[in-house]
Amino acid sequence: MFLPLSWNFFVIILFTFSHWMVAKASWWSISQLSAVSTRVMCDNVPRLAGKQRQLCQNYPDIMRSIGEGAREGVRECQHRFRYNRWNCSTLQGDSSVFGKSVIKRASREAAFVYAISSAGVVYAITRSCSKGELLDCACDPTKKGKGEDDQGTFDWGGCSDNIKFALDFARRFIDAPEKLERDPRALMNLHNNAAGRRAVRRKMKLECKCHGVSGACNIRTCWKAMEDFQEVGRYLKEMYDTATEVTMNRDRNGLLVSSKKHRKKPSKAHLVYFEKSPDYCSMNPETGSLGTGGRLCNRTSSGPDGCDVMCCGRGYNTMRVRQTSQCECKFQWCCSVECQQCTEVVDVHTCKDSAAEREPDIRHRPRPDQPLIDDPGFQIITHNPAGISRGTRLDDHANVRTRRRAMKRF
């Protein structure tokens, strides 16, 4: 006799199946291709949906913008999460770019990756339109005649960013593979793709130039312009921090907030996810976590970059190093800048490896740059979670082996 399955269990079965599917966001790998012919590029991007491949071949100039938009999204993602345990690492040569394990898991991180990538494409296409680099679009043709804002009337002029064209093309290209499926993950991806595009539009601003006497603004010429992409990234990071956990509705055609008190559709502006995120403390190929062993941390910070948080309670190592940089720069007439070389001693803190990360089969994982010790009086200190420190003096020039053993810990 079979017991009836609950709807939640049925959704779990769907997720389990979808996690083993090949990642559908393979278009991200366009960001890793060099400047080649359109046909070669389109043929070498794996698992493009039919509509995506058609758009790729018909709009070669826009594909270059899409590649730049994908790279823009990666750069901003890594900038926003540079002080977090998950730092938006990318895998060279992987068609999913961010790692299949991260993409397959329906977590906050996957939500942000989809949103920032979608936003990057909109931003890059819009910018190319305004620069006159594309055959199919230019400045916004609707911004003509008179306009009005809270400061009064103005004349539309200049080149307003044509975000409408970019929004439409990005939606057609990026959403194409998701619309072939109606599973929970496809609905999540579509929602987050749209949230990313909407973020760029939300951050549009009105820029004006005054033409009055002595700079008075009684006569103005204005145009619409995008904010710097960093502002879009900052906004989407806020949406990541307040992301909404969702579930499918009973008709399997939409999303609902998971909270039993608020069974409603999620806000279009917010990012959505189905699964809780891992802690990213230790390397785990199943979750896409690279671990935090060897990551730099801030000993005095109580935020996500602090050693207590970043190192997950494992403790950290401290290296006292000598750093040389340019300082006391002065402008010399004419026309150069001359600087002094200044040296300072700083403490660099790095997280200890977890027990699993010390296994030989993962010794080749990415690690931070290793600073060099060039002074015999410097010291390496190991900080244990209990607060007990152990120091190793490196003041014997002849004891090269001791130095090398100490350096291996980093």
Backbone torsions as a table, in degrees:
resi	resn	phi	psi	omega
1	MET	NA	130.7	-178.8
2	PHE	-99.0	132.6	176.4
3	LEU	-82.4	143.9	179.7
4	PRO	-64.9	137.7	179.4
5	LEU	-85.4	139.4	176.2
6	SER	-72.2	159.3	179.3
7	TRP	-63.1	-37.9	179.8
8	ASN	-62.7	-38.7	179.3
9	PHE	-66.8	-37.0	177.9
10	PHE	-63.0	-39.1	177.6
11	VAL	-65.2	-38.6	178.4
12	ILE	-61.6	-40.5	177.7
13	ILE	-61.6	-41.9	178.7
14	LEU	-61.8	-41.2	-179.7
15	PHE	-66.3	-42.1	-179.9
16	THR	-58.1	-41.3	178.1
17	PHE	-67.3	-42.8	-175.8
18	SER	-68.2	-27.2	-179.8
19	HIS	-68.1	-23.9	-179.0
20	TRP	-92.2	-0.9	176.1
21	MET	-73.6	154.9	174.8
22	VAL	-68.4	136.8	-179.0
23	ALA	-56.9	133.3	-174.7
24	LYS	-90.1	-7.9	-177.5
25	ALA	-91.3	40.6	-177.1
26	SER	-66.6	-15.4	178.5
27	TRP	-60.3	-21.0	178.4
28	TRP	-58.5	-28.3	-177.5
29	SER	-67.1	-10.3	172.9
30	ILE	-57.8	-30.6	-178.8
31	SER	-66.7	-18.6	-177.2
32	GLN	-97.4	-4.3	-178.6
33	LEU	-87.7	141.6	176.9
34	SER	-79.6	175.6	-178.4
35	ALA	-70.0	102.6	178.9
36	VAL	-129.2	175.6	179.1
37	SER	-63.4	154.0	-176.8
38	THR	-60.4	-44.1	-178.0
39	ARG	-63.1	-42.3	178.2
40	VAL	-63.6	-43.0	-179.4
41	MET	-63.0	-48.2	-177.2
42	CYS	-64.3	-34.7	-179.3
43	ASP	-76.4	-19.2	-176.0
44	ASN	-101.2	-3.1	173.8
45	VAL	-85.5	115.3	-173.6
46	PRO	-71.3	143.9	169.9
47	ARG	55.9	35.8	170.0
48	LEU	-68.1	141.1	173.9
49	ALA	-67.1	158.4	-177.5
50	GLY	-54.9	-43.7	-179.8
51	LYS	-67.1	-36.8	178.5
52	GLN	-64.4	-43.5	-179.8
53	ARG	-64.3	-37.7	178.4
54	GLN	-64.6	-45.3	177.6
55	LEU	-63.6	-37.3	179.9
56	CYS	-60.9	-42.4	-178.0
57	GLN	-77.6	-30.8	-177.1
58	ASN	-84.5	-23.1	-176.6
59	TYR	-129.0	68.8	-176.0
60	PRO	-61.5	-37.0	-178.8
61	ASP	-67.4	-36.1	179.5
62	ILE	-71.6	-30.0	178.2
63	MET	-61.9	-35.1	176.6
64	ARG	-64.3	-37.6	176.9
65	SER	-67.2	-37.8	178.7
66	ILE	-64.1	-40.9	176.7
67	GLY	-61.3	-42.7	177.8
68	GLU	-66.9	-36.9	177.5
69	GLY	-64.2	-38.9	177.1
70	ALA	-63.6	-42.2	177.7
71	ARG	-65.5	-37.8	177.7
72	GLU	-60.9	-41.9	178.6
73	GLY	-63.7	-41.5	178.8
74	VAL	-62.7	-46.9	-178.8
75	ARG	-60.3	-43.9	-178.5
76	GLU	-69.6	-37.8	177.6
77	CYS	-60.3	-46.8	-179.1
78	GLN	-67.9	-31.6	176.6
79	HIS	-68.9	-44.3	-177.1
80	ARG	-67.4	-31.5	-174.3
81	PHE	-109.6	19.0	-175.8
82	ARG	-65.1	-22.1	-179.7
83	TYR	-106.2	12.2	-179.7
84	ASN	-104.7	161.6	177.0
85	ARG	-58.2	-49.3	171.5
86	TRP	-86.7	118.3	-174.4
87	ASN	-114.8	26.2	174.0
88	CYS	61.1	41.7	179.1
89	SER	-64.9	146.9	178.0
90	THR	-115.5	156.4	-178.9
91	LEU	-116.4	112.9	-178.7
92	GLN	-64.0	132.8	178.0
93	GLY	86.5	-7.7	177.9
94	ASP	-89.1	126.7	-176.3
95	SER	-63.7	-21.3	178.3
96	SER	-85.1	-8.3	178.2
97	VAL	66.4	-54.8	-176.1
98	PHE	-90.2	-0.1	-177.5
99	GLY	99.5	129.8	-175.3
100	LYS	-61.6	-32.6	-178.0
101	SER	-66.1	-39.7	178.7
102	VAL	-67.1	-42.7	-175.8
103	ILE	-70.5	-37.5	-176.8
104	LYS	-72.4	-27.0	179.6
105	ARG	-79.9	128.3	-175.1
106	ALA	-83.7	58.9	-173.3
107	SER	-101.4	178.3	174.9
108	ARG	-58.9	-38.9	-177.4
109	GLU	-63.9	-43.7	176.2
110	ALA	-62.0	-39.6	178.6
111	ALA	-59.5	-44.6	-179.2
112	PHE	-66.9	-41.3	-179.0
113	VAL	-60.4	-44.5	178.5
114	TYR	-64.3	-42.6	-176.6
115	ALA	-67.9	-46.6	-176.4
116	ILE	-69.8	-32.0	177.5
117	SER	-68.1	-43.7	177.8
118	SER	-62.4	-42.3	178.1
119	ALA	-64.0	-40.2	179.8
120	GLY	-61.4	-39.1	179.2
121	VAL	-66.3	-45.2	177.7
122	VAL	-59.2	-44.8	-177.6
123	TYR	-62.7	-45.6	-176.6
124	ALA	-68.2	-41.5	178.8
125	ILE	-65.0	-44.0	179.2
126	THR	-60.0	-43.7	179.8
127	ARG	-62.9	-41.3	179.0
128	SER	-65.8	-36.3	176.5
129	CYS	-60.5	-47.0	-177.2
130	SER	-66.9	-29.1	179.7
131	LYS	-82.8	-5.3	-179.0
132	GLY	75.0	25.7	-176.8
133	GLU	-90.2	-9.5	-176.3
134	LEU	-115.6	145.3	-178.8
135	LEU	-77.1	-26.5	-170.2
136	ASP	-97.5	-0.5	179.4
137	CYS	-154.2	162.9	177.1
138	ALA	-147.3	-147.2	176.4
139	CYS	-67.5	161.6	-178.4
140	ASP	-63.4	114.1	-176.4
141	PRO	-75.0	-11.1	-176.5
142	THR	-85.1	-14.6	-176.9
143	LYS	-88.4	81.5	-179.5
144	LYS	-134.1	159.0	176.0
145	GLY	77.1	-141.6	-176.1
146	LYS	-95.7	149.5	173.4
147	GLY	-134.2	172.0	-178.1
148	GLU	-148.3	141.1	173.1
149	ASP	-137.9	-167.0	-176.0
150	ASP	-70.7	-9.3	178.1
151	GLN	-100.1	-1.1	179.0
152	GLY	123.3	-160.9	-177.7
153	THR	-90.5	160.3	177.6
154	PHE	-154.1	168.3	175.7
155	ASP	-100.5	131.5	173.1
156	TRP	-70.2	133.7	178.9
157	GLY	-158.0	-171.7	-179.2
158	GLY	64.1	-151.8	-179.5
159	CYS	-122.4	101.5	176.0
160	SER	-76.1	135.3	-179.7
161	ASP	-61.6	130.3	-176.2
162	ASN	-89.1	71.8	-175.4
163	ILE	-73.0	-24.3	-179.1
164	LYS	-61.0	-44.2	178.8
165	PHE	-62.3	-44.3	-177.9
166	ALA	-65.3	-40.8	178.6
167	LEU	-60.7	-44.0	-177.8
168	ASP	-66.8	-45.9	-177.4
169	PHE	-68.6	-41.7	179.0
170	ALA	-61.6	-40.8	178.2
171	ARG	-62.6	-45.4	-179.0
172	ARG	-62.7	-40.7	-175.6
173	PHE	-79.8	-51.8	-172.5
174	ILE	-72.4	-37.7	-176.0
175	ASP	-81.1	-9.7	-173.2
176	ALA	-54.0	-50.2	-178.2
177	PRO	-68.8	-29.8	-179.0
178	GLU	-70.7	-30.9	-178.0
179	LYS	-75.5	-10.0	175.2
180	LEU	-78.5	-17.3	-178.7
181	GLU	-118.9	154.8	173.4
182	ARG	-126.8	31.4	178.7
183	ASP	-83.3	170.8	-177.4
184	PRO	-57.6	-41.2	-176.7
185	ARG	-66.7	-36.6	178.0
186	ALA	-62.8	-41.6	178.4
187	LEU	-64.3	-39.3	177.1
188	MET	-62.8	-46.1	-179.4
189	ASN	-62.8	-42.8	178.9
190	LEU	-60.9	-42.1	179.7
191	HIS	-62.6	-47.2	-177.0
192	ASN	-71.6	-34.1	173.3
193	ASN	-58.2	-46.9	-179.1
194	ALA	-65.5	-37.7	178.8
195	ALA	-63.2	-38.1	177.4
196	GLY	-65.3	-44.5	178.1
197	ARG	-63.8	-41.4	-178.6
198	ARG	-64.1	-31.4	-179.4
199	ALA	-64.3	-38.3	178.5
200	VAL	-65.5	-44.1	179.2
201	ARG	-64.6	-38.3	-179.5
202	ARG	-63.6	-31.2	-176.2
203	LYS	-92.3	12.4	173.6
204	MET	-66.3	147.2	-179.4
205	LYS	-133.4	160.0	177.6
206	LEU	-100.0	119.2	176.8
207	GLU	-108.2	139.7	-175.5
208	CYS	-134.6	155.7	174.2
209	LYS	-124.9	131.6	-176.9
210	CYS	-91.6	142.1	-178.2
211	HIS	-123.2	9.4	-178.0
212	GLY	-74.2	172.9	178.1
213	VAL	-65.2	133.6	179.8
214	SER	56.6	32.9	175.9
215	GLY	82.4	7.3	178.5
216	ALA	-64.5	149.2	-174.2
217	CYS	-102.5	33.0	176.2
218	ASN	-74.5	-19.2	173.3
219	ILE	-124.4	121.8	-176.2
220	ARG	-130.8	146.0	168.5
221	THR	-116.6	127.7	-173.6
222	CYS	-128.8	160.3	177.0
223	TRP	-152.4	157.3	178.8
224	LYS	-89.6	134.6	-178.9
225	ALA	-139.5	151.2	176.1
226	MET	-77.6	148.7	169.9
227	GLU	-70.3	165.5	171.7
228	ASP	-57.2	146.5	-176.9
229	PHE	-63.0	-23.7	176.9
230	GLN	-61.2	-33.0	177.9
231	GLU	-68.8	-37.2	175.5
232	VAL	-64.1	-43.9	178.5
233	GLY	-62.4	-39.9	178.6
234	ARG	-63.8	-41.8	179.4
235	TYR	-64.7	-44.6	-179.4
236	LEU	-68.2	-30.2	175.0
237	LYS	-64.7	-37.3	175.4
238	GLU	-64.0	-39.4	177.3
239	MET	-66.8	-33.1	174.8
240	TYR	-64.0	-45.1	-178.1
241	ASP	-64.2	-27.7	-178.9
242	THR	-113.8	26.8	-177.1
243	ALA	-59.3	153.0	-174.6
244	THR	-105.7	127.6	174.1
245	GLU	-78.6	132.6	-174.0
246	VAL	-129.5	169.9	172.3
247	THR	-141.0	168.3	178.4
248	MET	-81.3	150.3	173.1
249	ASN	-77.3	171.0	-174.1
250	ARG	-68.0	-23.1	178.2
251	ASP	-83.3	-5.6	178.6
252	ARG	59.7	32.8	178.8
253	ASN	-128.4	12.0	-179.6
254	GLY	-166.4	175.6	-177.4
255	LEU	-113.0	149.1	175.9
256	LEU	-131.8	147.6	174.7
257	VAL	-61.9	136.4	-174.8
258	SER	-68.4	-27.3	-177.8
259	SER	-57.1	129.1	-179.8
260	LYS	-66.6	-24.7	-179.5
261	LYS	-78.6	-23.6	-174.8
262	HIS	-130.6	69.8	178.3
263	ARG	-79.6	84.0	-179.2
264	LYS	-142.7	171.0	178.1
265	LYS	-69.6	142.6	178.1
266	PRO	-69.7	154.6	177.0
267	SER	-61.8	140.3	-180.0
268	LYS	-65.0	-24.6	-177.7
269	ALA	-81.2	-25.5	-174.7
270	HIS	-83.9	150.1	171.8
271	LEU	-79.3	150.7	-178.4
272	VAL	-127.9	153.5	179.1
273	TYR	-150.2	161.4	178.7
274	PHE	-107.4	-34.6	-170.8
275	GLU	-113.9	145.7	174.7
276	LYS	-66.7	148.4	179.4
277	SER	-81.0	147.5	170.7
278	PRO	-69.8	171.0	-178.6
279	ASP	-82.8	-11.6	178.2
280	TYR	59.8	22.2	-179.9
281	CYS	-75.7	-42.4	-175.5
282	SER	-118.6	156.6	177.4
283	MET	-65.5	130.4	179.3
284	ASN	-149.5	103.7	-178.8
285	PRO	-59.1	-28.4	-177.8
286	GLU	-68.4	-33.1	-179.5
287	THR	-100.7	-7.3	-177.6
288	GLY	81.6	11.3	-179.4
289	SER	-80.3	129.7	175.3
290	LEU	-91.0	-4.1	-177.4
291	GLY	76.6	170.8	-178.9
292	THR	-114.1	6.0	176.7
293	GLY	-58.9	129.3	-179.3
294	GLY	85.6	-7.4	179.7
295	ARG	-73.1	144.4	174.8
296	LEU	-69.0	145.0	177.5
297	CYS	-141.1	162.5	-178.2
298	ASN	-105.7	112.8	-173.9
299	ARG	-63.8	-29.1	-174.8
300	THR	-97.9	-2.5	-176.8
301	SER	-89.2	143.6	173.8
302	SER	-102.4	4.5	180.0
303	GLY	-87.1	-168.3	-178.0
304	PRO	-64.0	-21.4	178.6
305	ASP	-88.1	-3.9	179.1
306	GLY	-67.0	149.2	-176.5
307	CYS	-61.8	-35.1	179.7
308	ASP	-63.6	-40.8	-178.4
309	VAL	-81.7	-51.1	-176.5
310	MET	-59.8	-39.9	-174.9
311	CYS	-88.3	0.8	173.3
312	CYS	58.1	33.3	177.5
313	GLY	79.0	7.0	-178.8
314	ARG	-84.2	-11.2	-173.9
315	GLY	90.5	175.7	-175.9
316	TYR	-146.7	160.6	176.2
317	ASN	-104.7	148.2	178.1
318	THR	-120.2	129.8	175.1
319	MET	-117.0	126.2	175.4
320	ARG	-91.8	119.3	-172.0
321	VAL	-129.5	159.1	176.8
322	ARG	-101.9	124.8	-180.0
323	GLN	-117.4	135.9	178.7
324	THR	-113.1	132.4	-179.5
325	SER	-147.1	165.7	177.7
326	GLN	-78.0	140.9	-179.3
327	CYS	-151.4	171.7	178.3
328	GLU	48.9	46.8	-178.6
329	CYS	-74.3	137.0	-179.8
330	LYS	-133.1	143.0	177.3
331	PHE	-81.3	128.9	179.6
332	GLN	-109.8	128.6	178.2
333	TRP	-77.7	135.9	-27.6
334	CYS	-121.5	134.2	19.3
335	CYS	-151.7	84.6	-177.1
336	SER	-146.2	166.6	176.9
337	VAL	-120.9	125.5	179.1
338	GLU	-111.0	135.0	-176.9
339	CYS	-126.2	155.5	172.5
340	GLN	-93.5	158.9	174.1
341	GLN	-98.2	114.8	-178.8
342	CYS	-109.4	140.8	-179.8
343	THR	-119.0	135.6	177.1
344	GLU	-137.6	155.5	178.3
345	VAL	-100.7	125.5	-178.4
346	VAL	-130.7	155.4	174.2
347	ASP	-97.7	127.9	178.0
348	VAL	-111.4	126.8	-177.0
349	HIS	-110.2	131.2	178.2
350	THR	-131.5	143.2	-177.6
351	CYS	-69.0	143.5	173.3
352	LYS	-70.1	152.6	174.1
353	ASP	-72.8	150.5	169.1
354	SER	-76.4	168.2	-179.3
355	ALA	-59.3	-39.1	-178.1
356	ALA	-67.6	-32.6	-176.5
357	GLU	-76.8	-9.6	177.1
358	ARG	-88.9	0.3	177.3
359	GLU	-69.5	145.2	-175.8
360	PRO	-65.4	-24.7	-174.5
361	ASP	-74.1	-10.2	178.4
362	ILE	-122.0	22.8	-176.4
363	ARG	-70.4	-12.5	-177.0
364	HIS	-96.3	14.6	179.6
365	ARG	-68.5	158.2	-178.4
366	PRO	-59.9	137.1	178.4
367	ARG	-130.1	158.3	178.5
368	PRO	-70.8	163.8	175.5
369	ASP	-59.2	140.0	-178.8
370	GLN	-97.1	114.0	178.5
371	PRO	-68.5	150.4	-177.8
372	LEU	-94.5	144.0	174.9
373	ILE	-97.0	121.5	-177.2
374	ASP	-124.2	15.7	-179.1
375	ASP	-130.7	131.2	-175.9
376	PRO	-67.5	-16.7	-178.3
377	GLY	-91.4	2.3	-177.2
378	PHE	-77.2	162.0	-171.7
379	GLN	-138.3	140.2	172.6
380	ILE	-104.6	127.1	-177.1
381	ILE	-120.4	133.3	177.3
382	THR	-101.5	125.3	-179.4
383	HIS	-104.1	117.8	178.5
384	ASN	-90.0	157.5	-179.9
385	PRO	-56.2	-30.4	-177.8
386	ALA	-78.5	-4.3	177.5
387	GLY	93.7	4.3	179.7
388	ILE	-85.9	130.4	-178.3
389	SER	-112.2	146.9	177.4
390	ARG	-130.3	124.8	-176.5
391	GLY	-105.6	149.4	176.9
392	THR	-126.5	114.3	179.9
393	ARG	-75.2	138.2	179.6
394	LEU	-121.1	45.9	-174.7
395	ASP	-99.3	7.3	179.2
396	ASP	-105.7	109.1	-177.3
397	HIS	-62.0	-30.0	-176.1
398	ALA	-77.8	-17.8	-174.4
399	ASN	-87.4	66.6	-176.9
400	VAL	-66.7	-37.9	-178.0
401	ARG	-62.7	-38.6	178.9
402	THR	-62.4	-40.6	178.6
403	ARG	-62.4	-45.7	-177.1
404	ARG	-64.3	-40.7	178.7
405	ARG	-63.7	-39.3	179.8
406	ALA	-65.8	-40.3	-179.4
407	MET	-66.5	-31.0	-177.4
408	LYS	-62.5	-23.6	-179.5
409	ARG	-68.2	-11.5	-177.3
410	PHE	-109.1	NA	NA
